[in-house]
Amino acid sequence: MGEYYLDKIAAYLRDNSRLSFTGHKRTTLRSRLETRIAELKFSTFADYWGYLNSHDSETARLFDLVTTNETSFFRNRAQFSFFGEHIIPRFVQMPAVDKGTIRVLCAGCSTGEEPYSIAMTILESLCVPDSMKIEIVAGDLSRGCLKEAEAGFYETGRLKNLPKGYIDSYLEKTGDGAFVRKEVKELVRFVHLNLNDLMNPHSTDSRDQLGRFDIIFCRNVMIYFSSSCQQMLVETLHQMLFTGGYLFTGDAEPLHLFRHEFIPVEDADCLIYQKTEMSANARTSR
Ligand SMILES: C[S@@+](CC[C@H](N)C(=O)[O-])C[C@H]1O[C@@H](n2cnc3c(N)ncnc32)[C@H](O)[C@@H]1O
């Protein structure tokens, strides 16, 4: 099928989502598009390009189709252990003036396992859950993923990484899986999020709407962007954190590959970074 139109679709994805389909990822893009083209009973990428340009709703369908949504509960357990044992207690011990709300952004939350793991970790870590207001904003480009995340139902096979006792404490079992309980769901607000909008230096609207965060999880997302977009994303996430806030990245996303102003959290045996005092965006400036 025509390479010219495949190039055009790849450029459209890059410009609208920052997803990069060069090298071996182009093969993935090709095969996923071929499935959609067959479904629509078209035969060429040119047919699909025409369809994409004349049907607004197809963009969301395309995002669902081309994103890689692999995830699991408590993926990279070491990060969650450090988060619950060391980071949440730091917020609890803060002087009363700064205390009150912990705002967490989970950017690229896929089908919800990650934000629900964050919520369960916070609930486990707080002796008195009502002592802090918790707000976890979880966003993803894929509307299909967000729908699943909001439903909060997971088949038995997807529950295997939950720490011992968590299924009984935080989920409601059914025949073939379990629903996340209300007290966990209540902590998470799912939103449609396109990191491309946050990274646009000329439009700060999307960033302003979300506000600033104490903690950002952005794991296994930037690997799908080009290296220049990864650099921009690191800078954007830095701006979106309060000073003293923490960034969690994926195993394949160490920040030493970029120019950045974070410091690695030294006593953590995993990728966690802290925004230092260097910038003026103090936590108290909410
Ligand atoms: C491999 S999953 C990672 C899920 C989770 N963060 C984890 O580590 O388990 C990557 C997710 O990033 C989302 N994503 C990709 N590009 C995005 C963008 N431009 N804006 C927001 N989310 C995006 C995808 O839809 C997908 O659900």
The ligand as an ORCA input file, in Angstrom:
! r2SCAN-3c Opt
* xyz 0 1
  C       2.323      1.838     27.638
  S       1.002      2.737     28.336
  C       1.631      3.101     29.933
  C       0.546      3.083     30.981
  C       1.014      3.389     32.398
  N       1.540      4.712     32.500
  C       2.035      2.387     32.860
  O       3.231      2.715     32.946
  O       1.667      1.240     33.125
  C       1.148      4.314     27.484
  C      -0.133      5.163     27.567
  O       0.168      6.489     27.142
  C      -0.932      6.978     26.412
  N      -0.493      8.102     25.539
  C       0.246      8.046     24.416
  N       0.388      9.259     23.873
  C      -0.261     10.119     24.689
  C      -0.491     11.533     24.647
  N      -0.028     12.294     23.660
  N      -1.219     12.077     25.641
  C      -1.705     11.317     26.646
  N      -1.542      9.979     26.728
  C      -0.830      9.380     25.753
  C      -1.422      5.771     25.639
  O      -2.750      5.902     25.216
  C      -1.218      4.647     26.653
  O      -2.396      4.353     27.366
*
